[in-house]
Protein backbone atom coordinates (compact mmCIF):
# COMPACT_ATOMS: atom_id res chain seq x y z
CA UNK A 1 0.00 0.00 0.00
CA UNK A 2 1.29 3.45 -0.93
CA UNK A 3 1.47 6.02 1.88
CA UNK A 4 1.41 9.36 0.06
CA UNK A 5 1.94 11.45 3.19
CA UNK A 6 4.99 9.38 4.10
CA UNK A 7 6.38 9.91 0.58
CA UNK A 8 5.79 13.67 0.92
CA UNK A 9 7.41 13.71 4.37
CA UNK A 10 10.41 11.68 3.15
CA UNK A 11 10.93 14.22 0.39
CA UNK A 12 10.63 17.21 2.71
CA UNK A 13 12.91 15.65 5.33
CA UNK A 14 15.47 14.79 2.67
CA UNK A 15 15.44 18.33 1.33
CA UNK A 16 15.95 19.56 4.90
CA UNK A 17 18.99 17.30 5.37
CA UNK A 18 20.43 18.41 2.06
CA UNK A 19 19.91 22.01 3.09
CA UNK A 20 22.01 21.38 6.20
CA UNK A 21 24.84 20.15 3.94
CA UNK A 22 24.60 22.93 1.35
CA UNK A 23 21.99 25.48 2.28
CA UNK A 24 22.79 28.05 -0.41
CA UNK A 25 22.40 25.54 -3.25
CA UNK A 26 19.18 24.02 -1.90
CA UNK A 27 17.72 27.45 -1.10
CA UNK A 28 18.52 28.68 -4.61
CA UNK A 29 17.08 25.53 -6.17
CA UNK A 30 13.88 25.73 -4.14
CA UNK A 31 13.53 29.45 -4.95
CA UNK A 32 13.97 28.66 -8.64
CA UNK A 33 11.48 25.79 -8.42
CA UNK A 34 9.01 27.93 -6.50
CA UNK A 35 9.27 30.81 -8.94
CA UNK A 36 7.65 28.67 -11.63
CA UNK A 37 4.61 28.06 -9.46
CA UNK A 38 3.83 31.48 -8.10
CA UNK A 39 2.69 34.84 -9.28
CA UNK A 40 0.16 36.17 -11.71
CA UNK A 41 1.64 34.95 -14.97
CA UNK A 42 -0.09 33.85 -18.11
CA UNK A 43 -1.47 30.76 -16.33
CA UNK A 44 -2.67 30.28 -12.77
CA UNK A 45 -0.89 28.50 -9.96
CA UNK A 46 -3.56 25.80 -10.17
CA UNK A 47 -2.82 25.25 -13.85
CA UNK A 48 0.93 25.10 -13.10
CA UNK A 49 0.36 22.46 -10.41
CA UNK A 50 -1.83 20.41 -12.77
CA UNK A 51 0.94 20.52 -15.37
CA UNK A 52 3.41 19.45 -12.69
CA UNK A 53 1.18 16.48 -11.76
CA UNK A 54 1.25 15.38 -15.39
CA UNK A 55 5.01 15.77 -15.62
CA UNK A 56 5.49 13.85 -12.37
CA UNK A 57 3.40 11.01 -13.75
CA UNK A 58 5.19 11.03 -17.10
CA UNK A 59 8.58 10.96 -15.30
CA UNK A 60 7.39 8.15 -12.99
CA UNK A 61 8.35 10.16 -9.91
CA UNK A 62 6.33 9.25 -6.83
CA UNK A 63 7.75 12.22 -4.92
CA UNK A 64 6.74 14.66 -7.68
CA UNK A 65 3.27 13.15 -7.88
CA UNK A 66 2.67 13.49 -4.13
CA UNK A 67 4.14 17.00 -3.86
CA UNK A 68 2.16 18.32 -6.82
CA UNK A 69 -1.14 16.57 -6.10
CA UNK A 70 -1.02 18.26 -2.70
CA UNK A 71 0.03 21.51 -4.36
CA UNK A 72 -2.83 21.25 -6.85
CA UNK A 73 -5.33 20.78 -4.05
CA UNK A 74 -3.75 23.71 -2.20
CA UNK A 75 -4.10 25.86 -5.34
CA UNK A 76 -7.82 25.01 -5.53
CA UNK A 77 -7.89 22.10 -7.98
CA UNK A 78 -10.57 19.47 -7.66
CA UNK A 79 -10.02 15.74 -7.70
CA UNK A 80 -11.59 15.68 -11.17
CA UNK A 81 -9.20 18.34 -12.50
CA UNK A 82 -6.18 16.50 -11.13
CA UNK A 83 -7.42 13.26 -12.65
CA UNK A 84 -7.93 14.97 -16.01
CA UNK A 85 -4.33 16.24 -15.96
CA UNK A 86 -3.14 12.73 -15.07
CA UNK A 87 -5.12 11.25 -17.94
CA UNK A 88 -3.36 13.51 -20.42
CA UNK A 89 -0.01 12.27 -19.09
CA UNK A 90 -1.21 8.67 -19.28
CA UNK A 91 -2.14 9.01 -22.95
CA UNK A 92 1.48 9.92 -23.69
CA UNK A 93 3.13 7.51 -21.25
CA UNK A 94 1.14 4.32 -21.70
CA UNK A 95 1.19 1.42 -19.28
CA UNK A 96 3.93 2.61 -16.90
CA UNK A 97 2.14 5.91 -16.30
CA UNK A 98 -1.12 4.06 -15.76
CA UNK A 99 0.64 1.89 -13.16
CA UNK A 100 2.02 4.90 -11.27
CA UNK A 101 -1.34 6.60 -11.47
CA UNK A 102 -3.17 3.53 -10.21
CA UNK A 103 -0.88 3.27 -7.20
CA UNK A 104 0.69 6.61 -6.34
CA UNK A 105 -1.76 9.10 -7.83
CA UNK A 106 -4.82 7.45 -6.31
CA UNK A 107 -3.10 7.28 -2.91
CA UNK A 108 -2.18 10.97 -3.12
CA UNK A 109 -5.67 11.96 -4.26
CA UNK A 110 -7.18 10.17 -1.27
CA UNK A 111 -4.57 11.36 1.24
CA UNK A 112 -4.51 15.07 0.47
CA UNK A 113 -8.07 15.68 -0.73
CA UNK A 114 -9.26 17.21 2.54
CA UNK A 115 -6.09 19.05 3.62
CA UNK A 116 -7.28 22.47 2.42
CA UNK A 117 -11.01 22.50 3.12
ChimeraX attribute file (.defattr): number of C-alpha atoms within 10 A of each C-alpha:
attribute: neighborCount
match mode: 1-to-1
recipient: residues
	/A:1	6
	/A:2	13
	/A:3	13
	/A:4	26
	/A:5	16
	/A:6	12
	/A:7	19
	/A:8	20
	/A:9	14
	/A:10	13
	/A:11	17
	/A:12	14
	/A:13	12
	/A:14	12
	/A:15	16
	/A:16	14
	/A:17	13
	/A:18	14
	/A:19	14
	/A:20	11
	/A:21	11
	/A:22	11
	/A:23	14
	/A:24	11
	/A:25	12
	/A:26	17
	/A:27	14
	/A:28	11
	/A:29	12
	/A:30	12
	/A:31	11
	/A:32	11
	/A:33	11
	/A:34	11
	/A:35	10
	/A:36	12
	/A:37	19
	/A:38	14
	/A:39	11
	/A:40	8
	/A:41	9
	/A:42	7
	/A:43	11
	/A:44	14
	/A:45	21
	/A:46	21
	/A:47	19
	/A:48	18
	/A:49	27
	/A:50	25
	/A:51	19
	/A:52	22
	/A:53	28
	/A:54	29
	/A:55	19
	/A:56	24
	/A:57	30
	/A:58	23
	/A:59	16
	/A:60	19
	/A:61	15
	/A:62	22
	/A:63	20
	/A:64	20
	/A:65	30
	/A:66	30
	/A:67	23
	/A:68	25
	/A:69	32
	/A:70	26
	/A:71	21
	/A:72	26
	/A:73	23
	/A:74	19
	/A:75	19
	/A:76	16
	/A:77	19
	/A:78	16
	/A:79	16
	/A:80	10
	/A:81	16
	/A:82	23
	/A:83	19
	/A:84	14
	/A:85	19
	/A:86	26
	/A:87	17
	/A:88	15
	/A:89	22
	/A:90	20
	/A:91	12
	/A:92	11
	/A:93	16
	/A:94	11
	/A:95	11
	/A:96	14
	/A:97	24
	/A:98	20
	/A:99	14
	/A:100	20
	/A:101	25
	/A:102	11
	/A:103	16
	/A:104	23
	/A:105	26
	/A:106	17
	/A:107	18
	/A:108	24
	/A:109	22
	/A:110	11
	/A:111	16
	/A:112	20
	/A:113	17
	/A:114	11
	/A:115	9
	/A:116	10
	/A:117	7
